[in-house]
Amino acid sequence: MSYQAGRPENVLRRAEDLIAINQSDIALQSLYTFITAKRTKHIEPTNPQLIEIFKLFIKLAINERLTKDIKDALYQYKKMIQSTSSDAAYAELEQLAKFFLISANAKLADAQTKANDAAEVAIEENYASAAAAQKVIDTLDDVDNQDEEEEDVTFNISPENILLSSVTTDDSTERSNKEFFLPWLKFAWEAHRTVLELLRGSSKLETAYCQAILQCFQFCVKYDRKSEFKRLCEILKLHLQSMAKQEHEDSVNLSNPETLQKLLDTRFQQLNTAVKLELWKESFKSIEDVHGLMKLYKRAPKPISLVNYYNNLAKIFQVSNDYVYATAARQKLFQLLIQSPVITDAELKQNATLYLITALSIPVLESFNQSFAVENGLIDDEFYKKKNNKFSALLNLNEIPTRESLLNSSTLKTVLKYADNEIVSLYNLIEKSFNPITFHTKANSTISYISNNDIFAPFINALKETIISKVVSKVAVLYDSIKLDFFYKLISFSSEEFNIDEFTFEDLLVSGQYASLIKANVEIDDESGVVSFTDKIYVTEGSKVNSRLYDIENALSSAMKLVNLQQGKDEEKELQAKLLKIANEDFENEKETILNTANLIKKREIELIEAKKREAEENEQKRIEMALKAKQAEEERIANDTELREKMRLEKIRKTIEIDNKKKLVETINASDIIHINFEDVKDMSEDDIRALQISKLDEQAKKLEEQVTAVVKRQDYIERAQRQVEIPLLKKEIDEEIAKQKESYEATKAKNLEQAKAAHEIALKTKERLSKFVNVYKTYAAQLEVIAKEANEARTKKAKAAFEAEKEARIAEFVERKKQEFMENKKREAEEAKVRAEAERARAEQLKVREAAAKRREEAYKAQSQAPSQAPIHSQSQFQSQARGPSNVDSGRQAYELLKAKPNKSFSDKIKLKEYAKIYGP
């Protein structure tokens, strides 16, 4: 990439040109190549053209849903700004992230609109198809009723329409969402996640990071994305953990109150979102996160934040049916609201009413059931301890709350002043003056009021259980036996929501659910319809004997009457006297036993009260000591943590200052352009060592310069001195002459220009006056000329284009013909060359044969001459030469060679033949 091509303005212009000609994919690729190039890192991050490039890239990538490419681009920009530490650059990064989210959400909204429109069209088509199908069915029914001779009926409906009529509107909506909406929904979620990862972990981006979190919450609520919200909660928790571990220069400082307040606000919003989505598990996790941040926060959170915190905590406990801690949360909430100067009476009444009804909904059996589960090994005692300690810590309570402590708290007195009168009346009937016989009549109107009010609907089951528990426990104390139908009537009300059927009530009584509460065995006699409470721990032995004797007396009397109905009155009186005597003796014994038992119970009650008092004092003392120790330990821990953080901060600042000083020192040294030092080479050295290195390099440089300067000065001194001695008078004279000439020229030019300007001005005025009347005519004529010129230009263009096409076709035809001729000539030339080579080979073979024959003849003649020299005939030299020459065809070949050499204009084939003859006969 050249320098000019890599400039941001050129890249942006080229991308816009490509988009204008519908080449967006090429523009996107070119922008991505520029953004990820190494040279781009050295461009100023706040360059306006560079910002426009990133925005254009994000816009194009969103159209293709390229989340990964956008993420790469944004992280590339983040790397660029990290080296500058400029606030303006970080602000630009925030704007890019915001632009990304706005564009993604806009695309999502468009997709939702398209999906809704497509669903409406599909639904209308389904309705039309269904109507048409129904019309077909009705018509067929009518045809069946007509005679067979009537004409056939034709229908204007296709089988596809009949099939479409069976498709439901839900299927149409689901299909349109799957086609248009869901892909963009997934892309928008990935966009929010990308922005969160991009902005986290930097103190300069913490405001934008918190805003991005809030936008994610809004996204989850708007589109009801519960699974995405769960994942978001996990991501935010991991981010918070990583913030606590970061130690680099730009990391988020969790000890900063402003930072903690921002994080607290986001966690409060996370809690609100979880409650809106009814994700109670995530709500509780959010509560834990908020509580953890509140512990780090040295100042008390804002009251409005605490109101939100306790309100949501009460909802979570209420959903989990933990009414003890729900009431404790309502208590904390009411204590905050009562102090607010802007709270209205209606809001106070609503919160006081909810607090009171939540307290009344606490099960009476809860503490008994917990004790029973622990005693019987069903649940470990540590489980309840951890749970209660954890919940108490979330509510900032010093002790574990119970039903009794909450209903007897000082806050409840204030609550009773503001709460709904009906709920206050119910509280008085249950807790202050509870009478199981009259309760169902007195509380009937209040129960109906609660049933008809939707705000109390979540508390109906818990209140019903509390009322039944109170009635059963009180009846068990007052009665040894009671009619089942009367007992059932005591828990029956006019509102059906508070009633249970008789079989369920019997099952509750005999299942042992209230065994820990009433301390008795419950027996139901189905034949007589009586409920009996037996084996109570507070029944004396005398009472048991008296009751048994009374039963025996009744049984014996009935038996005697059945055996002897005519028994005399005297015997009956005597028997009654004996029984009365026995009863009196038993009465005295029972009276003494009751008095002794009462004294014993009173004594044990006093001892128990004193023991509880001592235990309470000891527990209070232990609690105070433990709280004091915990406070001291916490103060020591905070002091140690503060000291450690301060040391780390000072060490971090010292290192930062030391590195900055080294950088400044190296930059100062390099700025002089005398010597150059690389910072990476000296970053581990001290400043003194760097200065020593600078001095040593400067000394070396100074020595070199001194030697060079000495030589140059020595050589130039004489030359310069001689030149100046000669130049001084000449230069002075030349300057004086030049000044005089310039002055004369200036005056003449000035006068001439003044005259010309005056004349030109007068001419221009006259011309303007003369031509002003022709301006409109000129404009009309110019417009006509422009139209004519445009038409002529179009005609010339069309003509030139036609000529160009004709010339193009002619040249193509000429090129094809030329190539064809060259091909034919090459083929002909190759054939001639092959023929010449064949002739040359044949001639060479013939010459070789002739030479071999001549050599053979010479050898034979020489042998014959040497054998008989005297007898040999004497031949002339010419004859010998003729014999040695051989046949005449050799001479004819040379003769052809000579003739070819003498030929003035030789063809290409002639030249080939000459080369072949030259190989045979020589040059």
Secondary structure, DSSP 8 states (H G I E B T S, - for coil): --TTTTSHHHHHHHHHHHHHTT-HHHHHHHHHHHHHSGGGGGS-TT-HHHHHHHHHHHHHHHHHT-HHHHHHHHHHHHHHHHTTT-HHHHHHHHHHHHHHHHHHHHHHHHHHHHHHHHHHHHHHHHHHHHHHHHHHHHHHHHHHHS-TTS--------HHHHHHTT--HHHHHHHHIIIIIHHHHHHHHHHHHHHHHHHTT-GGGHHHHHHHHHHHHHHHHHTT-HHHHHHHHHHHHHHHHHHHH--STT---TT-HHHHHHHHHHHHHHHHHHHHTT-HHHHHHHHHHHHHHHHH-SS---HHHHHHHHHHHHHHHHHTT-HHHHHHHHHHHHHHHTT-SS--HHHHHHHHHHHHHHHHTS-TTHHHHHHHHHHTTSS-HHHHHHHHHHHHHHTT-SS---HHHHHTSHHHHHHHHHS-HHHHHHHIIIIIS--TTTHHHHSHHHHHHHHH-GGGGGGHHHHHHHHHHHHHHHHHHH-SEEEHHHHHHHT--SSGGG---HHHHHHHHHTTTTHHHH-SEEEEETTTTEEEEE--TT--HHHHHHHHHHHHHHHHHHHHHHH-TT--HHHHHHHHHHHHHHHHHHHHHHHHHHHHHHHHHHHHHHHHHHHHHHHHHHHHHHHHHHHHHHHHHHHHHHHHHHHHHHHHHHHHHHHHHHHHHHHHHHHHHHHTTS----HHHHTTS-HHHHHHHHHHHHHHHHHHHHHHHHHHHHHHHHHHHHHHHHHHHHHHHHHHHHHHHHHHHHHHHHHHHHHHHHHHHHHHHHHHHHHGGGHHHHHHHHHHHHHHHHHHHHHHHHHHHHHHHHHHHHHHHHHHHHHHHHHHHHHHHHHHHHHHHHHHHHHHHHHHHHHHHHHHHHHHHHHHHHH-TTTS----HHHHHHHHH--THHHHHHHHHHHHHH-SS--HHHHHHHHHHHHHH--
